[in-house]
Amino acid sequence: MDAPHHAGFVALAGLPNAGKSTLLNSLLKFKLSIVSPKPQTTRHRILGILEGEGFQACFLDTPGLLSEAKDPLQKALRVEASRALREDADLIVYLVDAAEADPAKAEAPALRDGAPVLLVLNKCDRPASEERLKALEAAYAERLKPAKVLRISALKGQGVEELKAEILARLPENPPFYEKGQLSDRWERFFASEIVREQVFDLYHDEIPHATAVVVDTFREHGQGRPDEVFATLYVERDGQKGILIGKGGQDLKRLTDRARAALENFLGRDVELEIWVKVRKDWRKDPRALKEFGYTS
């Protein structure tokens, strides 16, 4: 008789900048989710699939759980994250930034009934007293009632294998949900837009990254040694933001395009021709029609 197969959906949850995307990339040993030191980088629920002999773990990298949404975009992100925790997750990995979190402000999101929780203190490679770490563990444990508490550094890889073992041990018995070898349920077009947006977060400051949306208008894969063609549009909310993105003589936009092209070629493993335009869509973060067009609401 064949051994049972285990598969389930594992939600990676926590406040913005807790390290969820970094953890997903570390678990997969592949950079699937974009990362940035700036908070609220993740805007979509991203599925990453880890499989092996007898298991398939389907990780859901969710937007940071905002306690207060300031605009319709943030409300949409909060809905997306909350849905994964209340409806989709067989197991919840709740990350806490051990370096920055305040024990006095520990909050518990609404979780799916019966879904076990692993409380994970992340960024433990940074200096922190044992007293502080224990206070964080106690504060969040009181609210989340976790099955286990772990300490890791997703960036350094410390404790990640132990966390992975705990996750796999708790996957329910199920057949695989996705075909063997599939890494995500998203198309390459989606990851192209995310890679461009990551470079915006890396190269620009203040309000620019959060005021920018990326739409890939064309994605042509030619094969036979010809580079893929990718045409993308960056939408911002103000003419001044457009000018900052482009820069004097177009130099900043050229730098952005060059870096995004290199990152996209590394992701795809093939040559890419990338063109980026910048357009103004006034107050798009407050515009329900724009949020739907850009894929943030259904």
C-alpha positions, 0 to 999 in steps of 0.5 A, a space after each residue: 500500500 502506498 504511503 499517504 500523500 500530504 498537501 495543504 495551503 500554508 498562509 504566511 501572515 504578519 504585519 508589513 515588513 515582517 519578512 514573509 516574502 523573504 521567508 517564502 523565497 528561502 523555503 523555495 530556494 528561489 526568488 519568487 516574491 519581490 522584497 524590499 526594506 520598505 513596508 507594504 511591498 507585497 500587494 498580491 497574494 502569491 502562491 509558491 509551491 514546494 514539493 517533495 516525496 509525499 508532500 506538496 506545500 502551497 505557500 500563500 505570501 500575503 500582503 501585510 496585515 494593516 490594522 488601519 487602511 488609509 485608502 481603497 488600495 490598502 482596504 483591498 490588500 487587507 481583504 486579500 490577506 484576511 481572506 487567505 487566513 479565514 478561508 484558505 489556510 490549512 496552516 498559518 505561519 505568523 511572522 513577528 519582526 523580533 527587532 521592531 515589534 512592540 509586545 504591547 501592540 500584539 494583535 491577533 487577526 481573524 483565523 480559520 477555525 481549526 487551522 494550527 498556527 506556528 508563531 515565528 519570531 523572524 530577524 533573530 540575527 539582529 541584536 535583541 535581549 532574551 527578555 524582549 524575545 520572551 515578552 514577544 513570544 508571550 504576548 503573541 502566544 496569548 492571542 494566537 494560541 500557537 501550536 509551536 513557537 520558533 525563532 528564525 532569520 529568513 534572510 540568513 536561513 537560520 532556523 528555516 529548515 526546522 520551520 520547514 519540518 514543522 510545516 510539513 509535519 502538519 500538512 493534512 492528507 490530500 492528493 497534490 493540488 497542482 501538477 508536478 514541477 509547477 512553482 506558482 499559479 501565476 503567469 510570467 506576465 505577472 512576475 514581469 510586472 512584479 520585477 519592474 515594481 521591485 526595481 521602483 522600490 529599490 531605486 526611488 524613495 518617499 511616496 514614489 514606490 507606493 504611488 506606482 502601479 505596473 501593468 505589462 501591456 505586452 509579453 511575447 515569448 519568441 523562442 528560437 534564440 530571439 529575446 522575449 518582448 516585454 512592454 510595460 506601463 508605470 502608472 503614477 498619480 501626479 505629473 511630478 511623480 512622472 518627472 521623478 521616475 523619468 529623471 533628467 534626460 530620461 536617465 532614471 527611467 533608463 537605469 530602471 529599465 536596465 535593472 529590471 531587464 537584468 532581473 527579468 532575464 535572471 528570473 526567466 533564464 532567457 534574453 528580454 527586450 524591455 520597454 517601459 512607459 510612464 503615465 499619470 492616472 490621477 489618484 488611482 489608489 482611490 479609484 475603484 475602476 483603476 484598482 480593478 483594472 490593475 488587478 487589486 480588486 475583482 
